[in-house]
Amino acid sequence: MTRLIGKTALITGAARGIGLAIARHFIREGCRVLLSDLDHETGQAAADILSCRFVPLDVRNEAEWLALEAADEKSGAIPDIVVNNAGITGFENDIVPHDPEHASLADWRAVHQTNLDGTFLGCRYALRRMGLRGTGSIINISSRSGLVGIPGAAAYASSKAAIRNHTKTVALYAAQRNWAIRCNSIHPAAILTPMWEAMLGDGPDRETRMAALVADTPLKRFGTVDEVASLCV
């Protein structure tokens, strides 16, 4: 498998779940991966297992993106691929109302700060670095929720819809600059990752909850992280 030999990729939110699967698939194809995450301990452990480099990165923090950009300028590094994968639902640790009537402004802002601000900053970083060479690929992980809306996850759905539109804006901007830089978004439905555990729980009704969450999907099951990762290669 050699599709990505000679390429370098930065993947955000890659300590676990979809991001980690993307890292595995890229490495399998010969890519040099920079695995980044807010969780330093888990991220470094994942990077050690995959024999790749770990880059601590809080995607919400502009200063950290600028520091990464400055380090690249110093070394001359230009990523071939940037995957903006880092994201949250807002109810990872506890179940609180996230419908448009009862969601708190604090939760709304927290979800958008990670999902949307993080993607904006990641795209900006990618354009500034890739633009020097005029080639590259930006992949933004959006969601089915950004296409159809989710009554019980207003902030999440809104942030993912905005990612979809910003992806188009970035792609058109790159075309306007005559750069061969692609920007695409991927829209997974229910993918079984640690993000879902707070909703599923570990009680006797876990299977019932799982079935309810995928009832409106064609295959009536959760997708896998490897299925999403294969789309990125």
LINFENPE-V760034 format. One record per residue. SS is DSSP state (helix for helix, strand for strand, loop for the rest). OMEGA is omega in whole degrees, 0 to 359 (NA if undefined). D_LAST is the distance of its C-alpha to the last C-alpha in Angstrom with 2 decimals. Layout:
[[SS:OMEGA:D_LAST] [SS:OMEGA:D_LAST]]
This chain:
[[loop:190:10.84] [loop:186:10.66] [loop:185:7.85] [loop:178:7.91] [loop:180:11.60] [loop:181:13.78] [loop:176:11.45] [strand:182:12.47] [strand:170:10.95] [strand:180:13.29] [strand:179:12.51] [loop:180:15.63] [loop:191:17.15] [loop:180:15.25] [loop:183:18.34] [loop:171:17.82] [helix:184:16.32] [helix:181:12.99] [helix:179:12.54] [helix:178:13.40] [helix:177:11.05] [helix:178:8.03] [helix:179:9.94] [helix:182:10.51] [helix:179:7.11] [helix:180:6.50] [helix:178:10.08] [helix:180:9.92] [loop:175:7.99] [loop:183:10.78] [loop:171:9.90] [strand:188:13.00] [strand:168:12.59] [strand:183:15.34] [strand:182:15.65] [strand:179:18.02] [strand:174:20.21] [loop:181:23.74] [loop:186:24.63] [helix:185:25.41] [helix:181:26.56] [helix:179:23.73] [helix:179:21.12] [helix:178:22.87] [helix:178:23.20] [helix:179:19.50] [helix:178:18.85] [helix:180:21.66] [helix:183:20.26] [helix:182:16.88] [loop:176:18.88] [loop:183:17.27] [strand:175:19.12] [strand:178:20.11] [strand:177:20.99] [strand:183:23.36] [loop:170:22.71] [loop:188:24.39] [loop:179:22.43] [loop:190:25.74] [loop:182:27.57] [helix:182:27.68] [helix:180:29.49] [helix:175:26.68] [helix:180:24.20] [helix:177:26.96] [helix:177:27.51] [helix:179:23.89] [helix:179:24.24] [helix:178:27.55] [helix:177:26.25] [helix:179:23.59] [helix:181:26.43] [helix:183:28.52] [helix:183:26.06] [loop:182:24.59] [loop:175:21.01] [loop:180:18.58] [loop:174:15.03] [loop:184:12.38] [strand:170:10.15] [strand:178:11.92] [strand:177:10.86] [strand:186:14.17] [loop:185:14.12] [loop:180:17.71] [loop:177:20.03] [loop:174:23.15] [loop:185:25.06] [loop:179:28.43] [loop:178:29.78] [loop:187:28.00] [loop:177:31.37] [loop:181:33.86] [loop:175:34.37] [loop:182:36.10] [loop:177:36.45] [loop:176:33.51] [loop:186:34.82] [loop:178:35.84] [loop:189:39.50] [loop:181:39.45] [loop:178:36.44] [loop:178:37.65] [helix:179:36.96] [helix:178:35.96] [helix:178:33.22] [helix:182:32.10] [helix:180:31.87] [helix:180:30.14] [helix:180:27.27] [helix:180:26.92] [helix:179:27.23] [helix:188:24.19] [helix:186:21.98] [helix:178:23.13] [helix:180:24.66] [helix:179:21.77] [helix:177:19.30] [helix:181:21.89] [helix:178:22.40] [helix:178:18.73] [helix:179:18.38] [helix:176:21.67] [helix:182:20.74] [helix:181:17.59] [helix:181:19.77] [helix:180:22.54] [helix:182:20.61] [helix:181:18.26] [loop:178:21.30] [loop:180:23.11] [loop:178:20.92] [loop:179:20.08] [strand:176:16.35] [strand:180:13.21] [strand:176:10.66] [strand:180:11.77] [strand:179:10.17] [strand:179:13.10] [strand:177:13.33] [loop:182:16.42] [loop:170:17.97] [loop:179:19.85] [helix:178:22.82] [helix:179:22.26] [helix:188:22.82] [helix:183:25.78] [loop:179:27.40] [loop:183:28.48] [loop:183:32.24] [loop:181:32.03] [loop:187:29.35] [helix:182:30.47] [helix:180:29.03] [helix:181:25.60] [helix:179:25.44] [helix:181:26.84] [helix:181:24.43] [helix:175:21.37] [helix:179:23.02] [helix:177:23.62] [helix:179:20.00] [helix:183:19.23] [helix:180:22.05] [helix:176:21.36] [helix:179:17.85] [helix:179:19.77] [helix:179:22.30] [helix:180:19.96] [helix:180:18.37] [helix:178:21.94] [helix:179:23.18] [helix:178:20.73] [helix:179:21.80] [helix:179:25.37] [loop:183:25.05] [loop:175:23.77] [loop:174:20.63] [strand:180:17.45] [strand:179:15.59] [strand:174:13.43] [strand:183:13.66] [strand:176:12.29] [strand:177:13.08] [strand:188:12.01] [loop:180:15.18] [loop:171:15.30] [loop:182:18.80] [loop:178:20.33] [strand:185:17.93] [loop:179:20.04] [loop:178:19.73] [helix:180:22.67] [helix:185:22.99] [helix:190:24.73] [helix:180:27.28] [helix:180:29.95] [helix:184:30.01] [helix:183:29.95] [loop:179:32.36] [loop:180:33.52] [loop:182:36.65] [loop:181:37.84] [loop:182:36.36] [helix:182:32.73] [helix:178:31.85] [helix:178:33.72] [helix:179:31.85] [helix:180:28.48] [helix:181:29.67] [helix:183:30.93] [helix:182:27.72] [loop:184:25.76] [loop:183:28.74] [loop:175:27.51] [loop:185:24.05] [loop:184:23.91] [loop:178:23.08] [loop:178:25.46] [loop:172:23.33] [loop:172:21.01] [strand:180:17.29] [loop:179:15.44] [helix:180:13.10] [helix:177:10.90] [helix:178:10.86] [helix:182:9.66] [helix:182:6.99] [helix:178:5.60] [helix:184:5.71] [helix:185:3.80] [loop:NA:0.00]]
